[in-house]
Amino acid sequence: MQSKPASRLAVTPVTRRRKERRRMKRLNRLLAIPGMFLLVMVLLITSFQLVIYGDPSYGFYEKEYEKYHVTASLHMSMEDVMEVTEHMMDYLIGKEEKLSIVTDVDGREQDFFNEQDRLHMADVKNLFLGGLKLRTVFLMLAIVLLMLAGVKAGRKRISRQFFEAYSIALGVFLGLLLFLGVAFAIDFTAYFTVFHEIFFTNDLWLFDPSVDYMIRMLPEGFFSDMVLRIGAVFVGMLIFVWMILYVWKKHDINKCKL
């Protein structure tokens, strides 16, 4: 019986190293890509926080109130509207226990918020604070996954693999942002309604402007402008991180050439 050539029976060290590198690359991707997706989610939640709370004086809110003639609608001074705003925002972040502030509104001194306002804003508060807690979990998971991917990739390949993984996550989220941007541009009201139906299990978010002051203070145009602002901040953060990873990758490539 004639034996097969030795080259067919044995795996050469070069072939073995190639297979091992391919296996490690697949493993690194399984770690790095989810890690980068989690990192992008951290950036998304952070962009919400920056837009909502980034300005302690709430200058964006004041400009929006002027734009939509909120003071005239409520028969309030801008100073009183801003005082109500600061109280509301303190409540949403957990600095105030109860959503209640007496002010001069609609020609008489009374509590600006009614019971429906309090119930709905309690839901909003839970959603917002829950998002911040979720961000912490996402960040910790992202750090663990990216550290594992970095250790396995090695110092020579870590920047390239991180850049590739982040570029994949970036492409997916930019595509999603483009889709949502077009959808909101076509019919903001419809998709803003869908948002509420997804994240709230009741209809407390349906207000009557004729009897509710809060919806007069925060008209739909206000939220439309805020969504645009959040989107701009989010895209800016995404591009900033991409540029950092790109420069890191180029630096490592040039370093290897020396």
N, C-alpha and C positions, 0 to 999 in steps of 0.2 A: 504494500500500500504506500502510495506516494504522499509524503507530508506536505502541508501547505507552507508557503514561504514564511519565514519568521516575521517579515514586515506586516503580514496580514494577521498574525496571531498576537503580536505585542503592540501595545499602545506606546508610542514614543513619548519621551518626556515633554517634547514641544507640544504635541497634540493634547497631552494631559493638562498642561498649563493653559492652553487655549480654552479647553472645556471648563476648567476651573474659573478662568476669568469671565467666561460667558455666564456661568452659574452665579458668580458673585455679583455680576452686573445686574442680572435679573433680580437677585435678592435685594440689592441696594435700591433698585427702582421700587420694589414692593414696600420698602421702608420710606424712601425719600419722597415719592409722589404723594402718598397720603399725608405725610408730614407737611408738605407744602400746601396741600389743600386745606389742612387745619390752620396753617399760618395765614392763608388768605381769609379764612373765616374770622380769625382774630382781627385782621385788618378791617374787615367789614364791620364788625361790631364796634371796633374802636372809632371808625369813621362816624357812626351814629352818635357815639358819646361826644366826639369832638364838635360836631355840628350842634348838638343839643345843649352841651354844657361848656363848650370851649371858650365862650366869652362870658365872664362873670357878670358883666353889666347887661347882657342880653341885648346887645345892639342890633343884631339881626332881627329879633322879635319886634323891637321898636320900629325899625324901618318897615317891616311887614304891616304893622298896625297902621302906620301912616299910609302905606300903599293901598290898603283895603278899607280905609276910613273907619277903623274900628271904634275910635273914640266917639265919633258922631253916631254910630250905630248903637252904642251903649249909653250915650249921654254921660260920658265920664271924661275926666282929665287924663292926659297921658301919664302923669305921675301916679294916679290911682291904678290905672291899667297895669303899669309896670310893677307896682307893689303886689297886685294880684298875681302877676306872672311869676315873680320871685317866690311867692308863697307856694304856688302850684309846682314850680320846679323843685323847690326844697322838699315838698311832699313826695314827688316822684323818685327822688334819690334817697329817700328815707330820713331826711333831716326834720321833717314835720310828721307828727303822728296822725293828725286829722286835717282833712281838706276843708277848711272853713276860715273865711276872712270877711269881716264886716267892712263894707266900703260904701261910698256914695255912687250908686248906679241907677240909671233910669229915673233920676229925679228924687230918689229917696235912699236913706241909709238902710242897708240890709246885707244879708249874707250873699256873697256873689255866687256861691255854688249851691245847687239843690241836691236832693238825695240821689237822683239819677247820675248827676255829675260824680258824686262821691263813689258810687258803686262802680261806674265805668272806669274812673281813674284809679281805683283800687286794682282793677284788672290790668290796666296799663302799667301801673307801678310793679306789679308782680311780673309782668312780661319783660319790662326793662331791667329790673334787678336780676331776674332769671337769666337774661341774656348776658349780663356782666359776669355772673357766676359761670355760665357756660363758656364764656371767653377764657376764663382762668383754666378750666378743664382742657379746652382745646389747646391752649398755649403749653400746658404741661405735657400733653400727649405729643404735640408737635416737637417739643424739645427732646423728648425721649426717642421718638422715631428718627429725628435728624441726627441725633448723637450716635445712635446705632448705625445709621447709614454712613455717617462720617467715619466711624471707626473701621467699618468694613471696607470702605472705599480707599482709605489711606490718604495721606497728605497730598500726594501727587494728583489724585483724581477727584478729590472731594468737591472742589470748586466747580468743576465741569458738571459733575453729577447733580449738584445742588441747582446749578443754573438750568440744566435740562429739565429737572423735575419741576422747578418753579415755572418755567416757560410753559409746560403742559398745563399746570393749574391756572396760570395767567390766561392762556388761550381759552380755556373752558369758561372762566368767569367773565372774560371780556365778551365772549359770545352770548352768555346769559344776560349780561348787562345791555348789550345791543338789542336783544330781543325784548327785554323789559322796557328799555327806553322807547322803542318803537310802539310797544303796546300802550304805555302811559301817554305817549304823544297823541295816539289815535283817540283814546277815550280814557282819560285819567279817572273819571268818576267810576266807571265800570270796574277797572282793575283795583282801585282803592277800596271798592266794596268787596271784591274778592279777597283782598288782604284781610279785611275785618272778619269775613266769614271763615277764613282759615284759622286766624289766631284768637278769635273770641267765640265762646260757646253760647252767647246770649245776644239779644238785640238791644242792649243798653247803649250801644254806640249810635243808634238812630235818634237824633235829636230834632226838636222842633224849634227853629230859630225865633219863632214868635214868643216863646216862653222861656227859652234857655239862653242864658248870657254867655256861657262858655263857648258854645258853637258860634256865637256872634264874634267873640274875641278871636276864635281860631277857625276862620272860614276855610273852605276847601282850597282856595288859592294859596293860603299859607302853607298847607301841607304839600301842595304841588311844588312850590318854591323850595321847600325844605328837602324834598326828595331829590330835586336837581342838585342842591348843595351837597347832600350826602353822596350822591353819585360822583360829583366832581372831586370831592375829597378822597373818596375810595379809589378812583382811577389814579389820582395823583400819588397816593400811597403805593399802589400796585406798581406804577412805573418807577417810583423812587427805589423800591426794593429790587426791581429788575435791574436797574442801573448799577446798584451796589454789587449784585451778583455777577453782572457782566464784567465790570471792572476787575473784580476779584479773579474771575476766570482768565481774563486777558493777562493780568499780572502773573498768574501762575504759568501760563503758556510761555510768556516772554522769559520768565525765570528759568524754565526748563531748557530754553534755547541757548542760554548762556553757558 
